[in-house]
Amino acid sequence: MFGYYAYATIDGRFTRTYFSDLRYGSAEKAHDAALEVIEGSIEDQRLYLSLKRRYHRRANSPGDVPGVNRVPTAPDDNNGYWIARWHDAQGRRRSRKFSVRKYGERLAYDWALQTRLQATLEERSRLCLFRTTMADFHFERPGLPA
């Protein structure tokens, strides 16, 4: 039996799919189906890694929330502001500042955090979906007990 294997590794998880010439009707159709799966996997991997980098915790992010940090207006200054940063649907960088002098330390942080979480809800949901579907990969070997 002849055919093509499509191999993909996404975030360290390895997958392999076989595309049989017999099942797809010809070698060319099996090859096209394998290429389509690989191209889809590559696009998924690019999107996943982009989202993963975007939501990775940075050194200057307090707690576990990237994109929310404290910016002093001057050294040794207790004023300053909390800033929420994110990318909108078109990929443009957005930010919103909350003054510590105007709102107080805790309220300025809370509003910056809520702004960031609401603005990034859709992307964070997509990232969770990627992680869930990638965790479901499994392999079965014919003839071996489960």
C-alpha positions as CSV (number, residue, x, y, z in Angstrom):
1,M,0.0,0.0,0.0
2,F,1.3,3.4,-0.9
3,G,0.5,6.8,0.5
4,Y,1.8,9.8,2.4
5,Y,2.4,10.5,6.0
6,A,1.8,14.0,7.4
7,Y,3.9,14.8,10.5
8,A,3.2,17.8,12.7
9,T,4.7,19.0,16.0
10,I,2.8,21.7,17.8
11,D,4.1,22.9,21.1
12,G,6.1,19.7,21.6
13,R,3.2,17.4,20.7
14,F,3.9,15.1,17.8
15,T,1.2,13.9,15.4
16,R,1.4,11.6,12.3
17,T,-1.5,11.0,9.9
18,Y,-1.4,8.5,7.0
19,F,-3.0,9.4,3.6
20,S,-3.5,6.2,1.5
21,D,-3.5,6.4,-2.3
22,L,-6.3,3.8,-2.2
23,R,-8.5,5.7,0.1
24,Y,-8.1,9.0,-1.7
25,G,-8.3,7.5,-5.2
26,S,-4.9,8.5,-6.5
27,A,-1.4,9.4,-5.4
28,E,-2.0,13.1,-6.3
29,K,-5.2,13.4,-4.3
30,A,-3.6,11.7,-1.3
31,H,-0.6,14.1,-1.6
32,D,-3.0,17.1,-1.8
33,A,-4.9,16.0,1.3
34,A,-1.6,15.6,3.2
35,L,-0.4,19.0,2.2
36,E,-3.7,20.6,3.2
37,V,-3.5,19.0,6.7
38,I,0.2,20.2,7.1
39,E,-0.6,23.7,5.9
40,G,-3.5,23.9,8.4
41,S,-1.2,22.6,11.2
42,I,1.4,25.2,10.3
43,E,-1.1,28.0,10.4
44,D,-2.5,26.7,13.7
45,Q,1.0,26.5,15.2
46,R,1.8,30.1,14.1
47,L,-1.4,31.4,15.7
48,Y,-0.9,29.4,18.9
49,L,2.7,30.5,19.3
50,S,1.8,34.1,18.7
51,L,-1.0,34.0,21.3
52,K,1.3,32.1,23.7
53,R,4.0,34.7,23.4
54,R,1.5,37.5,23.8
55,Y,0.2,36.1,27.1
56,H,3.5,35.0,28.6
57,R,4.1,36.6,32.0
58,R,6.8,39.3,31.8
59,A,9.2,40.2,34.6
60,N,7.6,43.6,35.1
61,S,4.1,42.2,35.4
62,P,2.8,41.9,38.9
63,G,1.0,38.6,39.7
64,D,0.2,36.5,36.7
65,V,-1.2,39.1,34.4
66,P,0.9,40.2,31.4
67,G,0.1,43.6,30.0
68,V,-0.7,45.3,33.3
69,N,2.2,47.2,35.0
70,R,3.0,50.1,37.2
71,V,4.8,53.1,35.6
72,P,6.2,55.7,38.0
73,T,6.2,59.3,36.7
74,A,9.6,59.9,38.2
75,P,12.1,58.0,40.4
76,D,11.1,58.0,44.0
77,D,7.7,59.2,43.0
78,N,4.6,57.6,44.7
79,N,2.3,58.9,42.0
80,G,2.5,57.5,38.5
81,Y,-0.1,55.2,36.9
82,W,-1.1,51.7,36.2
83,I,-1.3,50.9,32.5
84,A,-3.2,48.1,30.6
85,R,-1.7,47.1,27.2
86,W,-3.2,44.8,24.6
87,H,-3.6,44.3,20.8
88,D,-7.0,44.9,19.2
89,A,-8.6,42.7,16.5
90,Q,-6.6,44.4,13.7
91,G,-3.3,43.8,15.6
92,R,-2.8,47.4,16.6
93,R,-1.3,48.1,20.1
94,R,-3.7,49.7,22.5
95,S,-3.2,51.0,26.1
96,R,-5.1,52.7,28.8
97,K,-3.6,54.5,31.8
98,F,-5.1,54.9,35.3
99,S,-3.6,57.5,37.5
100,V,-2.6,56.6,41.0
101,R,-3.0,60.2,42.2
102,K,-6.6,60.4,40.8
103,Y,-7.9,56.8,41.7
104,G,-5.5,55.5,44.4
105,E,-3.2,52.6,44.1
106,R,-5.6,49.7,44.5
107,L,-8.4,51.1,42.3
108,A,-6.1,52.2,39.5
109,Y,-4.6,48.6,39.5
110,D,-8.1,47.0,39.6
111,W,-9.3,49.1,36.7
112,A,-6.2,48.4,34.6
113,L,-6.6,44.7,35.3
114,Q,-10.3,44.7,34.3
115,T,-9.6,46.7,31.2
116,R,-6.9,44.3,30.1
117,L,-9.0,41.2,30.8
118,Q,-12.1,42.5,29.0
119,A,-10.1,43.6,26.0
120,T,-8.3,40.3,25.6
121,L,-11.2,37.9,26.4
122,E,-11.6,36.6,22.9
123,E,-7.9,35.9,22.4
124,R,-7.5,34.3,25.8
125,S,-10.5,32.0,24.9
126,R,-8.9,31.0,21.7
127,L,-5.6,30.2,23.5
128,C,-7.5,28.0,26.0
129,L,-9.2,26.2,23.1
130,F,-5.8,25.6,21.5
131,R,-4.4,24.2,24.7
132,T,-7.5,21.9,25.2
133,T,-7.4,20.5,21.6
134,M,-3.7,20.0,21.7
135,A,-3.9,18.1,25.0
136,D,-6.4,15.6,23.4
137,F,-3.8,14.1,21.0
138,H,-3.3,10.4,21.5
139,F,-2.0,7.4,19.6
140,E,-3.4,3.9,19.3
141,R,-1.4,1.0,18.0
142,P,-3.5,-1.7,16.4
143,G,-3.5,-5.1,18.1
144,L,-2.4,-3.8,21.5
145,P,-4.8,-3.7,24.5
146,A,-5.8,-0.2,25.6
